[in-house]
Amino acid sequence: MSKKLQDKIAIITGANQGLGFEIAKNFLISGASVVICARNADLLEKARLNLASYATDNQKILSIPSDVSSINDVKEIVNMTLKELKGCHILVNNAGIYGPKGSIETNDWSEWVKTIEINLFGSILMARELIPIFKSQHYGKIIQLSGGGATNPMPNISAYAVSKAAVIRFMETIAEELKGFNIDVNAIAPGALNTRMLDEIMEAGPDKVGMNFFEKSKKQKDNGGAGLIKASELAIFLANNDSDGITGKLISAVWDNWEEFPRHKDQLNSSDIYTLRRIIGRDRNISWSDK
């Protein structure tokens, strides 16, 4: 893997396992120094020790146990990064949970709200804290992890679906706000991953998540899912200079031909492709529905 992130400093949330860990590993291999954070301090320390084997003498890896839904924790993440690593260039908002499963009227409300706080507010707080730094250096990359809930309804997993749809619109909005500051903001749809979140679905069972989603998840578990490599490769692309000027897009790691995007930046930036938009009748050749 080439050193496309040489001398860059990245904060990666939810990086003690799964996709976050894989992104941190490949950022290190690509030359970056990384800050990893997650709520479980024990798993985080194990991740840091594991990741250390991928770092050279010129790279640093810092782990900070934290909850991204806490303003104080978010400030500490950023302050510690600036103090210990002397800067920051890349934010990867990966931290996320499924939250309560089952019909909305049976969900524990505090768990539902906590899901929004982690998945949505956590991403917003991290971006909000780093944007002034990115503006001051006239450079930054914000990479948001998406999920199936961003583009499809997810019955019985409503908090997750709502949070993922909301965070994509937030991504699109700040991408517009930050035009002219050389700060790119994009989201990754990683595909169906066989991580701890899939294990949660299997443990919850069809009574909680619905038979269709359970059977789909069971098939995914059996066939191995999308794997972590493509999403990690897309994260590296969005974090390095090859993607400069590409912003405000929700990109599928598996299905979109994102390797070709740099050749078509003008067309990308003048189009609403890879964004969330309302589908109207004429988009589906229905003549009676639109004035």
C-alpha positions in Angstrom: 0.0 0.0 0.0 1.4 3.4 -1.0 2.1 6.1 1.5 -0.7 8.4 0.4 -1.4 9.6 3.9 2.3 10.4 4.7 2.5 12.9 7.6 -1.2 13.2 8.0 -3.0 13.0 11.4 -6.4 11.3 11.6 -9.0 10.9 14.4 -11.0 7.7 14.0 -14.0 7.1 16.3 -15.3 3.7 17.2 -11.9 2.2 16.3 -11.4 -0.5 18.8 -12.8 -3.3 16.5 -14.5 -3.9 13.2 -14.3 -1.4 10.4 -12.9 1.4 12.6 -10.0 -0.8 13.5 -9.4 -1.8 9.9 -9.4 1.8 8.8 -7.0 2.8 11.5 -4.7 -0.1 10.5 -4.7 0.9 6.8 -4.2 4.6 7.6 -1.1 3.6 9.5 0.1 1.5 6.7 -0.5 4.5 4.4 1.7 6.7 6.5 -0.7 8.5 8.8 -0.5 8.9 12.6 -3.8 8.0 14.2 -5.9 8.8 17.2 -8.4 6.0 18.0 -11.3 6.4 20.5 -14.1 4.3 21.7 -16.1 3.7 24.9 -14.6 0.4 25.9 -11.2 1.2 27.4 -10.0 -2.4 27.6 -10.8 -3.2 23.9 -9.3 0.2 22.9 -6.0 -0.6 24.6 -5.9 -4.0 23.0 -6.5 -2.3 19.7 -3.8 0.3 20.3 -1.2 -2.4 21.1 -2.2 -4.4 18.0 -2.1 -1.3 15.8 1.3 -0.3 17.1 2.9 -3.1 15.0 1.9 -1.2 11.9 3.5 2.1 12.8 7.0 3.2 12.0 9.2 5.3 14.3 7.9 8.4 12.6 4.3 7.6 13.3 2.3 7.9 16.5 -0.8 6.1 17.7 -2.9 7.6 20.5 -5.9 6.0 22.1 -8.5 8.0 24.1 -11.3 6.2 25.9 -14.3 8.4 25.3 -18.0 8.7 24.4 -18.6 10.9 21.3 -22.0 11.9 22.6 -20.4 13.8 25.4 -19.3 17.3 24.6 -16.5 17.2 27.2 -15.2 13.9 25.8 -15.2 15.3 22.3 -13.3 18.4 23.4 -10.7 16.1 25.2 -10.2 14.0 22.1 -9.4 17.1 20.0 -7.4 18.8 22.7 -5.3 15.7 23.3 -4.7 15.2 19.6 -3.5 18.8 19.1 -1.3 18.5 22.2 0.3 15.2 21.5 0.3 15.1 17.7 0.4 18.8 17.0 -2.4 18.9 14.5 -5.2 17.1 12.7 -6.1 16.7 9.1 -8.7 13.9 8.9 -11.8 12.9 10.9 -13.4 9.5 10.4 -16.8 9.4 12.1 -17.2 5.6 12.5 -18.7 5.2 16.0 -22.2 3.9 15.9 -24.7 1.5 17.4 -27.9 -0.2 16.3 -29.7 0.8 19.5 -33.0 -0.8 20.6 -34.7 -3.4 18.4 -38.4 -3.9 18.0 -41.4 -1.8 17.2 -41.2 1.9 18.1 -43.9 1.7 20.8 -42.0 -1.1 22.6 -38.5 0.5 22.4 -36.9 1.8 25.6 -37.0 5.5 25.0 -33.7 6.2 26.8 -32.0 3.7 24.5 -33.6 5.2 21.5 -32.4 8.6 22.4 -28.9 7.3 23.2 -28.7 5.9 19.7 -29.4 9.3 18.2 -26.9 10.9 20.6 -24.1 8.5 19.6 -24.8 8.1 15.9 -25.9 11.6 15.0 -24.9 14.0 17.8 -21.6 12.3 18.2 -20.8 12.8 14.5 -21.9 16.4 14.6 -20.0 17.2 17.8 -16.7 15.8 16.4 -17.1 17.7 13.1 -18.1 20.9 15.0 -15.0 20.8 17.2 -12.6 20.2 14.3 -14.0 22.5 11.6 -12.4 25.6 13.1 -9.0 23.9 13.0 -9.6 22.7 9.4 -10.7 26.2 8.4 -7.6 27.8 10.0 -5.2 25.5 8.0 -7.4 25.7 4.9 -7.5 21.9 4.7 -9.4 19.0 6.1 -11.2 15.7 5.3 -14.4 14.6 7.1 -15.4 11.1 6.4 -18.8 9.8 7.7 -19.7 6.2 7.9 -23.3 5.6 6.7 -25.5 2.5 7.0 -28.5 0.9 5.4 -30.8 3.2 7.3 -29.6 6.2 5.3 -31.3 5.2 2.1 -33.9 2.5 3.1 -36.5 2.1 5.9 -35.4 -0.3 8.6 -38.5 -1.5 10.4 -37.8 -2.5 14.0 -34.5 -0.7 14.1 -35.9 2.8 13.8 -33.4 4.8 15.9 -30.5 3.5 13.8 -32.3 4.3 10.5 -33.3 7.8 11.6 -29.8 8.6 12.8 -28.1 7.4 9.6 -30.5 9.3 7.4 -30.0 12.5 9.4 -26.3 12.3 9.5 -26.1 12.1 5.7 -28.1 15.3 5.4 -25.8 16.9 7.9 -22.9 15.8 5.8 -24.4 17.3 2.7 -25.2 20.5 4.5 -21.8 21.2 6.0 -20.2 20.2 2.6 -22.0 23.2 1.2 -21.0 25.4 4.2 -17.4 24.5 3.8 -17.0 25.1 0.1 -14.1 27.5 -0.4 -12.2 26.3 2.6 -10.6 23.2 0.9 -12.5 20.9 3.3 -14.1 17.8 1.8 -17.0 16.1 3.5 -18.2 12.7 2.3 -19.9 9.6 3.5 -19.2 5.9 3.0 -21.9 3.2 2.6 -19.7 0.2 3.5 -22.0 -2.6 2.5 -23.3 -5.4 4.7 -20.5 -6.1 7.1 -20.1 -9.2 9.3 -19.2 -7.3 12.5 -20.5 -7.2 16.1 -23.5 -5.3 14.9 -24.5 -8.3 12.8 -24.1 -10.5 15.9 -26.5 -8.2 17.7 -29.2 -8.9 15.0 -28.7 -12.6 15.2 -29.0 -12.5 19.0 -32.1 -10.3 18.9 -33.9 -12.8 16.7 -36.8 -12.5 14.2 -39.3 -11.5 16.8 -37.4 -8.3 17.5 -35.9 -7.4 14.1 -38.5 -9.0 11.8 -38.3 -12.3 9.9 -37.2 -10.7 6.6 -34.3 -8.7 8.1 -33.3 -11.7 10.2 -33.2 -14.1 7.3 -31.3 -11.5 5.2 -28.8 -11.1 8.1 -28.5 -14.9 8.5 -27.7 -15.3 4.8 -25.1 -12.4 5.1 -23.5 -14.2 8.0 -23.2 -17.4 6.1 -21.8 -15.9 2.9 -19.3 -13.6 4.7 -20.8 -10.2 3.9 -19.1 -7.4 2.0 -15.9 -7.6 3.9 -13.9 -4.7 5.4 -11.4 -4.1 2.6 -13.4 -2.1 0.1 -14.7 0.3 2.8 -11.2 0.7 4.2 -9.9 1.4 0.7 -12.6 4.0 0.1 -11.7 5.7 3.4 -8.1 6.0 2.3 -9.2 7.5 -1.1 -11.4 10.0 0.6 -8.6 10.9 3.1 -5.9 11.5 0.6 -5.3 14.2 -2.0 -6.7 12.1 -4.9 -10.2 13.0 -3.7 -9.5 16.7 -3.3 -12.6 18.7 -4.5 -15.0 15.8 -4.2 -17.5 16.7 -1.5 -21.1 16.2 -0.3 -21.4 12.6 -1.7 -22.7 9.3 -0.2 -20.5 6.7 -1.9 -20.9 3.0 -1.9 -17.7 1.2 -1.2 -18.9 -1.9 -3.0 -21.1 -0.7 -5.9 -19.8 2.7 -7.0 -16.9 3.1 -9.3 -15.2 5.6 -7.0 -11.7 5.0 -8.3 -12.8 6.9 -11.5 -14.2 9.9 -9.6 -11.0 12.1 -9.8 -11.3 12.1 -13.6 -14.9 13.4 -13.4 -14.8 16.0 -10.6 -16.6 18.7 -12.6 -19.4 16.5 -13.5 -19.7 15.1 -10.0 -19.8 18.6 -8.5 -22.4 19.9 -10.9 -24.7 16.9 -10.3 -26.9 15.6 -7.5 -25.7 12.0 -8.1 -24.7 10.2 -4.9 -26.9 12.4 -2.7 -30.2 12.0 -0.9 -33.1 13.4 -2.9 -36.9 13.0 -3.2 -38.0 10.8 -6.1 -40.9 12.3 -8.0 -43.3 10.7 -10.4 -41.5 11.7 -13.6 -38.4 10.0 -12.3 -40.3 6.7 -12.6 -42.2 7.6 -15.8 -45.5 8.2 -14.0 -47.3 11.0 -15.9 -50.2 11.7 -13.5 -48.3 12.6 -10.4 -46.5 15.9 -11.1 -47.8 19.2 -12.3 
